[in-house]
């Protein structure tokens, strides 16, 4: 996605969570200065489950990204079929092409992915648990390790909310037109300073509402 297009969206807070890489997060932070960017990544575990990591600092997301690069098998792929995996520079020009496919699972287990995120001061969220590559879909259950989940359906939201999970909804966008189609809403008090740290703190404490609660 191109930062200038995403920056024009009517969003106050957003996150970039590319598959198995955070290398494009810095350019989004630079280009979208009018919005609050939560640095992120989506880890594809060896169990075929996706886990989101949200961080207070870009450097922490990049450190996790570099660790994943070391733990991935480097399979060549056809970019004409699967899409070009480009790294952007500060002028939004293509500066580098990732020549191995980022869409395959890493050699990181689900437990280790959660620990990797937490060891770099991040919070782990089980991504889209009720669809393909989500924990419930792939494993038939919500594993231990984090109580924060992302859902797609109202039915799943009701079920997990009743069980005490912190539930998020997001666009899970893979194209610019999908950005913002689903949102989560933070409970912010008048005069409360807005920061990435605040966003993460609100999520952890459950001070967040889904699209079905507003």
N, C-alpha and C positions, 0 to 999 in steps of 0.2 A: 504494500500500500504506500501511497505517496503522502508524506507528512502534511503538505499544504492542503490537500483535500480533506484529510482527517481533522486538521485544525479548524476548518471552516464549519464543521458539524456543531450543532447546538448541544454541546456537552460541556459541563463544568469540570468534570473529573473523568479521566479515562486511563486505560492501561494497555500497553502493547505486550502481548504474550505469544510471541512466535514459537513455533514448534522447535524445541531443543536448542534454541539460540536466543540470545539477548543482544546480538551485535548491532541491531538497528535501533535499539532503544535510545542511545545518545542523540541521534539526529532528530528523533521525534521530540525529545525534551528540548532541544535547541530551537526547533522550528515552531513548537506549540507553546510558546512562553506565556500566552494569555490564558492557558488552561493548566490544570494540575495533572501532571502525568505520574502515575504510580508505576515504577519500573517492574517488569514482570517477565515471566517465561512459562511455557507449557512443556512439561517433561512427559515424554512418552516412555513408560516403564516397560520392563521386560515382560510383565503380565498383560501388556496391551491396554493399560489404563493410563489416562491422562491426568496429570496433577499440575495445578497452577501454583506458581510461587509469586508472591507480591512482596516487594522490598521497599524500604525507606530510601535507599541509595542506589543509584545506577551502578556503582562499583560492585556492590554485592551481587546484583543480577548478572553482571559480566563475569564475576568470579565463578558463579554457578555455571554459566554458559561455557566457560573455558574448561571446567571440570567435565562437563558432558561431552565436549568435543574429544577429550582424551578417552572417554569411555564408550564411544560410538564406533561401530564397524563402518568403515568408509566405503559404502556401495556406490558405484557410479550409476547414473540414471539419465534418462532422456529428457532434457529440459523442454523440448518441444511438446512432449506429451504431458509432463507433470508440472511444468511451469519453471521459469528461471528464478533461482534463489539468489537475489542480488543484495549486496551491502551498499548502502547509500552514504555519500559524503555530505558535508554540511551544505552543499549547493544542490542536494537531491540528485546528483549524478551517480551513475553506477560506478562504484570504485573497485568492486570485487565481486566475483561470482563463486558461490559455494558449489563445489563440483561433486560433492557427495550428498545423498538424499537425506534431508532432515526429517522426512515424514516417517521413517522407520523407527521401531523401538530402540531405545538405548540399552546398554547392558546394566542398567540400574534397576533394582527392585523397587517396588512401591514403598516399602519401609525406608529404604535407603534414600529415595527421592525426597520423602518428607523430612528425613534427618538432614539431608544436604541443604534443603531450603532453610530449615531452622538454624542450622549451624552458621548460616550467613545472614542471620538477623531477619529472616523473612517469615511469612506465614504461608502455610500450605492449605490449599483448597482442592478438594476432589472435584474435578471438572465434569460438567454435564453428566451427572451420575446416572441419569435415566435415558441415555441414548448411547449409540455406538462409541466405544472407547471410554465410557463412564464406568465407575466401579460397580454399580448395581447391574448394569447391562452386561458387563464382561464377567463379573464374579458372582452375581446374584445376591450380593450383600454390600453393606457399607463397612469396610474394614476399620479397625482401630488406628489411631495415629493422629487424627484431626477431627474436630467436630464442625468444620466449616465445609459446606458443600454448595455446588452450583447445580441448578436444576433447569429443565426446560418446560415442564408441565405443572399445571396447578395442582393436579392430583398428587404428584410427588412432593410438591411444596407443602401441602397440608399434612401428608404423612410424616415427613421428616421434621417439620416444625413442631408437631405434637410430641415427637420423640426428643426434643430439646436441641436439635441441630441449629446452627447459624446457617441460614439459607440465603444464597445470592442468586440473582438472575442477571444475565448479561447477554449481549448480542452474539458472542462467540463468532464475531465477524471474520470472514475470509475474503470478502470483497468490500470496497468502499461503501456501496449502497446498503450493506447490511449493518454498518456501524450505527449503533444507537437504537436498533429495533426493539431491544429489550434492555431495561436498565434496573439498577438498584438505587435506592434513595437513602441517604444518610440522615440521621436525626441530629441536626446542628442547632445549637442554641444561639440566640442573638448575641453578637459580639464575640463569639467563639472563633479563635484564629483558625484559618483553614491551612492545612499542611498535609504532606504525605503521611507523616507520623500520625496525625489526627485521623486520617482515613483508615489506616491500619488498626489503630486503637479502637475505632468505632466498630470495625468489622469483628475484631476479636471479642469485644464486649457485647456483640449482638445488637448494637444500635443502628440497625440497617433494615430497610423495608424492601420487599419485592414489588414487582409491578401489580400484584394482586392485593396489595395492602394500602395503596394510595388512591 
